[in-house]
Amino acid sequence: MKYFGRLKPKLIENFNGKKIANFLIKNELYEHAIKKQYYFTDDFSDDFIDERESSYNYLNDIEHNNLTIKSSKVFFLILFEFMKSVSAQLNEQLKKDLNQYMNIGEKSKINLNDLLINEGEYIKLEPSQILIDDFYESVVNRFSCKIIDEKCMFFQQYNEEVFGLNFNEQKRITLKHYKEIFKSLFEDNITYLPDDTYNSEDENISFEIDFLKIENKLKMVFYNRIKYQHILATINPFYEYLTGNKSIFKEGFYKKNQTIIDQVLIYEARKEIMVELNKKYEFEDDFYSTNQNDEEKSIEDFIPSINEIKLVNSKNNSTPFIDLLRHENKIEIERIIKTHYSDLKGVSLRYLIEFLIDNQILLINYGDKTKIQKSLKMLFNNNDIGTVSSIFDIKIDRLKDRKYLNAKDNFLKTFEKII
């Protein structure tokens, strides 16, 4: 959540579009669309004949509805980051963007996608990959419990299926699942390629050849993350994210956008399942774990598979609890927890953990339950806070559980000045 709340209220009070645009571009949060997703052209080449006809049909629809075009140039979606087509979600978003571009007027509320730079000139801006990455990671971490549920469902069935079989039989069955999971992530036949796979300025580029060069399935799955980032971007939450609106991480936001967010979470869960299976049976080079950055989940924390039981985070030294907190006031937050809540144990301690998660102060990844329990033992200097099971196994409905809601109200009163 590096960029959450980066756009301060003072900057937008006077609704200075040029100043805001310059701030976003300078901080690499937004960029001119011509550099990445969209471009404007008067020159129609054979390469874009299908897009031209499609756009003309849509332009005719707009003209029929008495909308006016601000420029003689036509708006197209360029094939920089995906193969020959766009998904239905992106196509709908393109139409919305096209409407905005053609019908920009005086607005009482700023729209970060359309900013007036010079009088009479409209320049299309879009979120940068840096901002998209940051928002995507924040959403995935916020709803990581749903990824855990998806993985548990798979491994419960899978472990029963391979139980008692020898290694070769296990590998044969696992390879079948591995291929099926991979296939399920490419049902729309859209594959995203990285920027360095080809030179986008080369007019003679062969997309098919580049596509065939990617033989590693994990590599293709890893690249396809861009597709799910763009699907998530169709929600267009970047204004709320940049201004620090916490409501976009509440359950209401999830329910409103459940179809889109679930696509992202299922992708993340299946990607991690493939990594875990490949780590055990070495079907192909482990591209994923050699390319993941420090902020991504460690594959050592994945759910154990087959009949191999792994000890997660079994180091003698516990992680300091403050290192698990993600908040600018985490020192004060840890002090309050130690001062006021060191007597909590079991489900009562779970209520505190849920409150911290709900407010984006604590994020839980796979394998972190034991780590959190050990960290709290060390913080409270008390080994009698309850077992991992007594703390985490109980199911809590954050919207309906009265005991949790009462505890939440008390926590809010204690933390209200610093969160």
VMD Tcl script that draws the C-alpha trace (Angstrom):
set ca {
  {0.00 0.00 0.00}
  {2.85 2.33 -0.82}
  {0.66 4.79 -2.72}
  {-2.53 4.52 -0.64}
  {-3.49 8.05 0.41}
  {-0.68 9.62 -1.63}
  {-3.02 12.22 -3.17}
  {-3.57 14.65 -0.29}
  {-6.85 16.60 0.16}
  {-5.03 19.94 -0.04}
  {-3.95 19.16 -3.58}
  {-7.48 18.63 -4.85}
  {-9.33 21.31 -2.85}
  {-8.93 23.90 -5.60}
  {-9.58 21.39 -8.42}
  {-6.47 22.41 -10.35}
  {-6.48 19.78 -13.10}
  {-3.08 20.72 -14.49}
  {-1.43 20.70 -11.06}
  {-2.92 17.32 -10.19}
  {-1.92 15.87 -13.56}
  {1.64 17.13 -13.17}
  {1.80 15.68 -9.65}
  {0.58 12.27 -10.81}
  {2.94 12.17 -13.78}
  {5.93 13.39 -11.74}
  {5.32 10.65 -9.16}
  {4.89 8.05 -11.93}
  {1.35 7.25 -10.77}
  {-0.26 8.19 -14.09}
  {1.19 8.49 -17.55}
  {0.16 9.59 -21.01}
  {-1.81 6.76 -22.56}
  {0.03 7.10 -25.84}
  {2.99 5.42 -24.16}
  {1.15 2.28 -23.24}
  {-2.45 1.28 -23.81}
  {-4.04 3.65 -26.29}
  {-2.98 5.75 -29.23}
  {-4.58 8.23 -31.62}
  {-4.10 8.07 -35.37}
  {-5.46 9.34 -38.68}
  {-3.50 6.74 -40.64}
  {-5.31 3.44 -41.17}
  {-3.02 0.55 -42.04}
  {-4.02 -2.97 -43.01}
  {-2.87 -4.18 -39.60}
  {-5.76 -2.37 -37.95}
  {-8.51 -2.94 -40.50}
  {-10.63 -4.96 -38.07}
  {-10.20 -2.39 -35.32}
  {-10.99 0.41 -37.79}
  {-14.28 -1.14 -38.89}
  {-15.26 -1.92 -35.33}
  {-14.46 1.62 -34.25}
  {-16.36 3.13 -37.16}
  {-19.45 1.16 -36.19}
  {-19.14 2.41 -32.65}
  {-18.52 5.98 -33.83}
  {-21.70 5.78 -35.89}
  {-23.59 4.71 -32.78}
  {-22.20 7.70 -30.92}
  {-23.08 10.09 -33.75}
  {-26.60 8.67 -33.87}
  {-26.95 9.51 -30.19}
  {-26.03 13.15 -30.88}
  {-22.63 13.02 -29.21}
  {-19.92 15.18 -30.70}
  {-16.27 14.36 -31.36}
  {-13.78 16.87 -29.97}
  {-11.05 15.82 -32.41}
  {-10.81 14.46 -35.93}
  {-8.53 11.73 -34.66}
  {-9.94 8.27 -33.96}
  {-9.47 6.35 -30.74}
  {-7.99 2.82 -30.96}
  {-6.80 0.10 -28.63}
  {-3.28 -0.95 -29.59}
  {-1.98 -4.51 -29.24}
  {1.03 -3.70 -27.06}
  {0.50 -6.11 -24.20}
  {-1.82 -8.81 -25.44}
  {-2.27 -11.01 -28.45}
  {-4.98 -10.42 -31.06}
  {-7.99 -9.36 -29.04}
  {-9.18 -7.87 -25.78}
  {-11.41 -9.40 -23.16}
  {-15.08 -8.46 -22.89}
  {-14.39 -6.45 -19.75}
  {-11.64 -4.42 -21.40}
  {-13.74 -3.88 -24.50}
  {-16.54 -2.41 -22.40}
  {-14.04 -0.22 -20.57}
  {-12.69 0.97 -23.92}
  {-16.17 2.11 -24.93}
  {-16.55 4.02 -21.68}
  {-13.16 5.65 -22.18}
  {-14.09 6.57 -25.73}
  {-17.29 8.22 -24.56}
  {-15.34 10.17 -21.97}
  {-12.77 11.31 -24.50}
  {-15.43 12.52 -26.93}
  {-17.68 14.15 -24.40}
  {-15.38 15.78 -21.87}
  {-16.89 18.91 -20.40}
  {-16.75 21.05 -17.31}
  {-16.97 18.76 -14.31}
  {-17.68 19.45 -10.69}
  {-15.69 16.40 -9.64}
  {-12.31 15.43 -10.96}
  {-11.92 12.29 -13.06}
  {-8.34 11.11 -13.01}
  {-8.72 9.45 -16.39}
  {-9.46 12.71 -18.20}
  {-7.48 15.77 -17.15}
  {-7.41 19.14 -18.89}
  {-3.76 20.01 -19.53}
  {-3.98 22.98 -21.92}
  {-6.98 25.00 -22.99}
  {-8.79 23.24 -25.81}
  {-6.53 20.19 -25.61}
  {-7.43 16.95 -23.84}
  {-4.71 14.45 -23.06}
  {-5.62 10.93 -22.04}
  {-3.95 9.71 -18.86}
  {-4.04 6.22 -17.38}
  {-2.69 4.54 -14.24}
  {0.98 3.60 -14.47}
  {2.10 0.02 -14.00}
  {3.60 1.09 -10.66}
  {0.19 2.19 -9.39}
  {-1.57 -0.83 -10.89}
  {0.92 -3.17 -9.18}
  {0.48 -1.42 -5.84}
  {-3.32 -1.48 -5.92}
  {-3.39 -5.08 -7.15}
  {-1.13 -6.27 -4.32}
  {-3.25 -4.39 -1.78}
  {-6.47 -6.04 -2.97}
  {-4.88 -9.51 -3.08}
  {-3.50 -9.10 0.45}
  {-6.78 -7.71 1.77}
  {-8.83 -10.66 0.52}
  {-6.09 -13.30 0.90}
  {-8.37 -15.39 3.12}
  {-10.44 -16.19 0.03}
  {-7.27 -17.38 -1.74}
  {-6.60 -19.66 1.22}
  {-10.12 -21.09 0.94}
  {-9.63 -21.81 -2.77}
  {-6.33 -23.58 -2.15}
  {-7.69 -25.60 0.75}
  {-10.57 -26.87 -1.39}
  {-8.12 -28.09 -4.02}
  {-5.58 -29.69 -1.68}
  {-8.20 -31.46 0.44}
  {-9.45 -33.31 -2.64}
  {-6.00 -33.70 -4.18}
  {-4.36 -35.16 -1.07}
  {-7.10 -37.79 -0.82}
  {-6.59 -38.65 -4.48}
  {-2.83 -39.30 -4.23}
  {-2.74 -40.72 -0.71}
  {-0.96 -44.10 -0.57}
  {0.34 -43.96 -4.15}
  {4.00 -44.27 -5.05}
  {5.93 -41.26 -6.35}
  {5.51 -42.03 -10.07}
  {1.75 -42.54 -9.73}
  {1.49 -39.32 -7.75}
  {3.46 -37.48 -10.42}
  {1.25 -38.78 -13.23}
  {-1.94 -37.64 -11.47}
  {-0.36 -34.35 -10.45}
  {0.71 -33.57 -14.02}
  {-2.89 -34.01 -15.14}
  {-4.05 -31.49 -12.52}
  {-1.16 -29.18 -13.41}
  {-2.23 -29.04 -17.06}
  {-5.92 -28.64 -16.19}
  {-5.20 -25.70 -13.90}
  {-3.04 -24.08 -16.56}
  {-5.75 -24.54 -19.18}
  {-8.38 -23.01 -16.88}
  {-6.36 -19.78 -16.71}
  {-6.31 -19.37 -20.49}
  {-9.90 -20.16 -21.45}
  {-10.27 -16.74 -23.12}
  {-7.17 -17.42 -25.29}
  {-5.64 -14.09 -24.26}
  {-1.98 -14.09 -23.32}
  {-0.07 -11.04 -22.16}
  {3.58 -10.66 -23.06}
  {6.18 -8.67 -21.12}
  {7.50 -5.39 -22.49}
  {10.94 -6.84 -23.22}
  {9.61 -9.78 -25.24}
  {9.52 -7.67 -28.37}
  {10.10 -4.19 -29.71}
  {6.69 -2.52 -29.92}
  {7.96 -0.12 -32.60}
  {8.83 -2.94 -34.98}
  {6.06 -3.07 -37.58}
  {7.18 -6.50 -38.81}
  {6.87 -8.19 -35.44}
  {5.37 -11.68 -35.39}
  {3.18 -12.10 -32.33}
  {2.72 -15.81 -33.05}
  {6.47 -16.50 -33.00}
  {6.94 -14.62 -29.74}
  {4.01 -16.48 -28.26}
  {5.44 -19.86 -29.17}
  {8.79 -19.00 -27.63}
  {7.19 -19.04 -24.19}
  {7.35 -22.75 -23.51}
  {7.35 -22.58 -19.72}
  {3.79 -22.79 -18.43}
  {4.62 -21.08 -15.14}
  {6.19 -18.24 -17.10}
  {2.99 -17.80 -19.12}
  {0.92 -17.84 -15.94}
  {3.26 -15.30 -14.38}
  {2.96 -12.98 -17.40}
  {-0.81 -13.39 -17.43}
  {-0.97 -11.52 -14.15}
  {-1.09 -8.36 -16.28}
  {-4.42 -9.49 -17.69}
  {-5.96 -9.83 -14.23}
  {-4.47 -6.50 -13.18}
  {-6.27 -4.87 -16.09}
  {-9.49 -6.72 -15.31}
  {-9.25 -5.39 -11.76}
  {-8.54 -1.91 -13.15}
  {-11.95 -1.87 -14.86}
  {-13.41 -1.18 -11.41}
  {-11.50 2.11 -11.72}
  {-10.87 2.61 -7.97}
  {-7.65 4.58 -8.33}
  {-9.03 7.94 -7.25}
  {-10.34 6.46 -3.99}
  {-7.11 4.52 -3.50}
  {-4.86 7.53 -4.02}
  {-6.96 9.70 -1.71}
  {-6.89 7.06 1.06}
  {-10.54 5.99 1.02}
  {-10.56 2.85 3.20}
  {-14.04 1.85 2.02}
  {-12.54 0.20 -1.07}
  {-11.12 -2.51 1.21}
  {-14.38 -3.22 3.06}
  {-16.68 -6.17 2.45}
  {-19.15 -3.88 0.71}
  {-16.57 -3.10 -1.97}
  {-15.94 -6.82 -2.43}
  {-19.62 -7.69 -2.72}
  {-20.23 -4.88 -5.21}
  {-17.36 -6.07 -7.42}
  {-17.33 -9.75 -6.46}
  {-17.34 -11.15 -10.00}
  {-14.23 -9.20 -10.99}
  {-12.33 -9.60 -7.71}
  {-13.04 -13.34 -7.59}
  {-11.41 -13.73 -11.02}
  {-8.26 -12.17 -9.60}
  {-8.28 -14.23 -6.40}
  {-8.91 -17.50 -8.25}
  {-6.03 -16.70 -10.59}
  {-3.69 -16.05 -7.64}
  {-4.78 -19.25 -5.88}
  {-4.34 -21.43 -8.96}
  {-0.99 -19.85 -9.76}
  {0.23 -20.71 -6.26}
  {-1.10 -24.26 -6.55}
  {0.89 -24.70 -9.77}
  {4.03 -23.37 -8.07}
  {3.59 -25.79 -5.17}
  {3.00 -28.80 -7.42}
  {5.92 -27.91 -9.67}
  {8.20 -27.43 -6.69}
  {7.45 -30.99 -5.58}
  {7.62 -32.76 -8.97}
  {9.81 -30.42 -11.07}
  {7.75 -30.51 -14.25}
  {9.60 -27.44 -15.56}
  {12.07 -24.76 -14.51}
  {10.83 -22.88 -11.46}
  {10.44 -19.53 -13.21}
  {8.05 -18.15 -10.62}
  {10.13 -18.38 -7.46}
  {13.23 -17.03 -9.21}
  {11.34 -13.97 -10.44}
  {9.01 -13.07 -7.59}
  {9.90 -9.86 -5.75}
  {10.28 -9.36 -2.02}
  {6.67 -8.25 -1.56}
  {5.15 -11.42 -3.01}
  {4.29 -14.41 -0.87}
  {7.11 -16.85 -0.20}
  {6.47 -20.28 -1.63}
  {7.78 -21.74 1.63}
  {4.49 -20.62 3.18}
  {2.26 -22.58 0.82}
  {-0.11 -25.26 2.11}
  {1.63 -28.65 2.44}
  {0.82 -31.10 -0.32}
  {0.86 -34.86 -0.81}
  {1.98 -36.68 2.35}
  {4.91 -34.35 2.94}
  {4.41 -32.27 6.09}
  {6.38 -29.04 6.21}
  {7.14 -27.01 9.30}
  {6.25 -23.43 8.40}
  {8.41 -20.73 9.94}
  {9.97 -23.13 12.43}
  {12.91 -20.89 13.32}
  {13.62 -20.48 16.99}
  {13.67 -16.70 16.74}
  {10.19 -15.19 16.58}
  {9.45 -12.24 14.33}
  {8.89 -9.02 16.31}
  {5.20 -8.16 16.13}
  {5.96 -4.63 14.95}
  {7.51 -6.10 11.78}
  {4.12 -7.58 10.88}
  {2.32 -4.23 11.10}
  {1.81 -2.01 8.06}
  {0.96 1.46 9.28}
  {2.81 4.74 9.64}
  {1.97 4.72 13.39}
  {2.92 1.09 13.97}
  {5.22 1.90 16.90}
  {2.34 3.51 18.79}
  {-0.05 0.76 17.71}
  {2.25 -1.93 19.09}
  {2.64 0.02 22.34}
  {-1.15 0.26 22.77}
  {-1.61 -3.45 22.06}
  {1.05 -4.37 24.60}
  {-0.33 -1.97 27.22}
  {-4.06 -2.62 26.89}
  {-4.47 -6.11 25.44}
  {-1.69 -8.32 26.83}
  {-4.29 -10.32 28.79}
  {-6.23 -11.40 25.69}
  {-6.14 -15.03 24.65}
  {-7.92 -17.43 22.32}
  {-10.94 -16.02 20.50}
  {-10.63 -12.64 22.24}
  {-7.16 -12.27 20.76}
  {-8.59 -13.31 17.39}
  {-11.03 -10.37 17.57}
  {-8.08 -8.01 17.91}
  {-6.31 -9.66 14.97}
  {-9.47 -9.39 12.83}
  {-9.77 -5.71 13.74}
  {-6.18 -5.08 12.64}
  {-6.78 -6.93 9.38}
  {-10.03 -5.06 8.75}
  {-8.19 -1.75 9.06}
  {-5.29 -2.77 6.81}
  {-2.84 -2.67 9.72}
  {-2.04 -6.38 9.69}
  {-1.90 -8.57 6.58}
  {-1.91 -12.37 6.80}
  {-0.26 -14.56 4.18}
  {0.00 -18.34 4.04}
  {1.80 -19.79 7.05}
  {1.55 -16.58 9.06}
  {-0.79 -17.88 11.76}
  {2.00 -19.55 13.71}
  {4.26 -16.56 13.11}
  {1.65 -14.18 14.52}
  {1.02 -16.38 17.56}
  {4.75 -16.56 18.35}
  {5.16 -12.81 17.82}
  {2.33 -12.04 20.24}
  {3.76 -14.45 22.81}
  {7.03 -12.55 22.62}
  {5.30 -9.14 22.73}
  {3.21 -10.04 25.78}
  {5.99 -12.14 27.34}
  {3.30 -14.74 27.90}
  {3.14 -18.29 26.53}
  {-0.44 -18.77 27.69}
  {-2.29 -16.84 24.96}
  {-3.80 -19.96 23.40}
  {-2.84 -22.42 20.69}
  {-2.84 -21.52 17.01}
  {-6.06 -23.52 16.62}
  {-7.84 -21.84 19.54}
  {-7.01 -18.44 18.06}
  {-7.55 -18.95 14.34}
  {-9.83 -21.95 13.75}
  {-13.07 -20.29 14.84}
  {-15.08 -18.70 12.02}
  {-15.97 -15.04 12.50}
  {-18.53 -13.09 10.50}
  {-17.23 -9.52 10.65}
  {-20.64 -8.14 9.72}
  {-22.91 -10.20 12.01}
  {-20.89 -11.59 14.93}
  {-22.15 -9.49 17.88}
  {-19.20 -10.31 20.13}
  {-16.77 -9.25 17.45}
  {-18.73 -6.07 16.68}
  {-18.73 -5.11 20.38}
  {-15.01 -5.78 20.62}
  {-14.48 -3.78 17.41}
  {-16.25 -0.76 18.93}
  {-13.93 -0.90 21.94}
  {-10.86 -1.21 19.71}
  {-12.01 1.79 17.65}
  {-12.24 3.94 20.76}
  {-8.72 2.98 21.75}
  {-7.14 3.44 18.33}
  {-9.33 6.21 16.89}
  {-6.66 8.93 17.07}
  {-3.92 7.02 15.26}
  {-5.61 4.96 12.52}
}
mol new
graphics top color blue
foreach p $ca { graphics top sphere $p radius 0.5 }
foreach p [lrange $ca 0 end-1] q [lrange $ca 1 end] { graphics top cylinder $p $q radius 0.2 }
display resetview
